[in-house]
């Protein structure tokens, strides 16, 4: 635990080991903020909501979302909003506090479940927790951006003798060097995590992601709200995706443990199975489709018109290309949503049941029609 990558450093950003979309462009977070507001409107504008972000990195994404909330203050004026961040890294929680509150936080607040609290620059209360279980229940919007890919995985290989788990061992030939080996026989994980209908020869399973999705499913089914998950991933088709990043370059996962960011693509088909039908799922859809549906082109035009120096305009176009280009982030990132079934099937109580009005479409997952 003290030598883990995120505990020691967690190098997000240009000077770190990897860079994420919120660090590339403010537009990314703004469009996600708009997605939550549009879901809030579609479910009849409840009088309070919690925004819960899992693994908030530098806090840049929440900061961009808060800016949208403050720009839409007249619309949200009667709504009681609070921010709840689930973060285990002491170092990153300090960076988040600095970004979101200017460092004005109180550790060990009276509220025992949170380990820190503060007020955002726009006056919204922010709480920090170590586990999603500590976040209070209630109508909530959940956000997991590049969170699930950092959770530990089990790897399995199909052999002539059946499934074998891929384990890490010390290399007897080279001292201080680790190597991958296959388990000599079946392990508890092989018995429990391989789906009987599996057709691939190599499978990665992230049980922690499964548990998390079950918790989100229970909360959304009971209290309403929605979850948006954005990550590298596939729909049950890929095999070996486990890799490391250090200084923005690929790094051998077994070399110098704790000094590189380790990641594995998220298997969205597994997440869908783990909801056990309690809630509805949408996606995965490619990042460039989601952002296009959310109106990124229009937002880019507005920003370009409002910026008068060519350096800013170039930066805007470069960051747009990074987010949307299929060869960069456009195709390898996916968006996936969890929603209550009633959001897609029958009207909420404040909608008039007599009127045959259709439920508003879920933003981002269908084409945006500009009136």
C-alpha positions, -999 to +999 in steps of 0.1 A: +000+000+000+026+027+007+045+019-026+014+019-048+015+042-079-014+065-069-003+066-032+032+077-042+026+100-070-003+095-094+013+114-123-016+129-142-010+158-166+017+169-190+045+165-164+032+131-153+030+097-169-003+101-188-027+128-197-065+126-195-093+145-215-101+171-188-064+182-189-066+185-227-097+206-231-123+224-209-150+214-234-148+178-223-159+185-188-184+212-199-203+187-221-204+161-192-218+188-169-245+195-195-252+158-197-260+157-160-282+188-162-301+174-191-307+141-171-318+162-141-344+180-163-355+148-180-364+133-146-385+162-135-359+185-119-356+169-084-349+195-057-315+181-048-287+160-064-253+148-054-225+146-080-202+117-070-169+114-089-148+082-085-110+088-087-112+125-096-076+129-106-065+165-104-101+177-099-101+194-134-132+175-145-153+184-115-140+220-119-153+222-155-186+207-144-190+232-116-184+260-141-214+247-161-235+245-130-226+282-121-233+293-157-268+276-154-273+291-119-308+305-128-319+270-140-304+252-109-312+279-084-339+259-065-317+227-065-295+217-036-263+205-051-234+188-033-201+172-046-188+139-032-153+128-043-141+092-037-103+094-035-078+071-017-046+091-026-036+117+000-015+134-026-043+137-052-069+148-026-046+178-017-043+187-055-082+184-058-087+206-027-064+232-041-081+232-075-117+232-063-116+252-030-084+271-032-071+248-004-098+259+021-107+225+036-113+210+069-100+175+076-118+152+099-152+170+098-180+162+122-195+140+095-175+109+103-179+091+069-160+119+050-123+125+058-123+161+044-147+188+034-147+222+019-167+247-001-161+252-039-153+286-053-189+288-064-202+280-029-211+243-033-202+219-005-175+192-014-168+161+007-140+135+003-144+097+010-122+067+008-150+043-004-182+047-023-200+029+005-193+060+027-211+084+003-246+091+016-276+075-003-298+098-023-306+110-059-271+111-073-252+114-106-221+092-106-190+098-128-161+074-134-137+088-159-106+067-165-113+050-131-122+014-138-091+009-161-069+014-131-085-013-109-067-047-106-075-075-129-073-113-130-059-128-163-068-162-176-055-183-204-073-212-221-051-243-222-056-280-233-063-287-196-089-260-193-086-224-179-055-214-161-049-182-142-019-160-152+001-153-121+032-132-113+063-150-100+100-143-093+122-151-123+147-178-110+172-169-138+173-131-131+173-119-095+149-090-088+130-096-120+093-107-121+078-129-148+043-142-157+035-179-152+004-200-156-011-216-125-004-253-124-040-261-117-074-243-115-076-215-090-107-201-071-107-172-096-108-195-126-138-213-110-156-180-102-148-154-129-150-172-162-184-171-179-195-205-192-202-190-226-168-175-230-153-180-265-120-161-262-087-178-254-074-151-231-096-131-207-091-103-182-117-099-155-119-070-130-140-082-100-137-049-083-153-032-112-181-058-110-187-050-073-187-013-080-213-016-108-235-037-085-233-010-059-241+017-084-270-004-098-285-008-063-282+029-055-296+041-089-325+016-087-334+027-052-327+065-052-327+074-089-301+094-108-276+081-134-240+071-139-217+080-167-186+058-172-159+069-197-129+047-203-107+027-226-126-004-234-143-030-255-176-050-255-162-084-246-140-088-277-104-080-267-080-103-249-046-091-236-048-053-229-028-050-196-001-024-200+019+003-182+026+040-189+056+060-177+065+094-190+037+091-216+054+059-231+045+023-228+063+006-199+068-031-190+042-038-163+066-060-143+095-036-143+100-013-112+065-019-097+048+012-083+066+036-106+043+033-137+005+037-142-010+003-149-041+000-169-063-026-186-092-020-210-127-021-194-149-049-206-183-032-209-201-066-216-190-077-181-203-045-166-236-050-183-238-085-169-230-072-134-260-049-133-281-081-132-309-063-150-316-040-120-311-009-142-308+000-179-275+005-196-267+025-227-235+021-248-206+017-250-204+043-277-172+059-290-161+091-274-162+110-307-198+100-313-208+109-277-191+143-278-205+150-313-240+141-301-234+165-271-227+194-294-189+197-292-188+212-328-211+240-318-192+247-286-159+247-305-172+273-329-183+296-300-149+293-283-131+300-316-153+331-322-147+344-287-109+339-287-089+366-305-054+353-305-042+327-329-023+307-302-055+301-282-073+291-314-046+266-324-047+251-289-085+247-292-082+230-326-054+207-313-073+197-282-105+190-304-084+168-326-069+149-297-105+142-283-122+134-316-096+119-340-103+082-343-065+075-343-061+095-310-088+094-283-119+094-305-122+057-309-103+041-280-125+058-253-161+048-248-190+062-229-214+039-210-245+050-190-264+034-162-300+046-157-332+035-139-355+014-161-383+040-155-361+066-172-365+047-205-399+031-201-427+050-184-430+086-173-419+099-139-446+109-115-444+146-123-451+139-160-488+139-168-497+101-172-527+111-195-505+128-220-489+105-246-457+126-245-425+106-252-397+104-227-370+128-236-341+110-253-309+105-233-284+131-244-251+119-260-264+084-269-285+096-299-280+124-325-285+159-312-313+177-330-308+214-328-341+233-329 
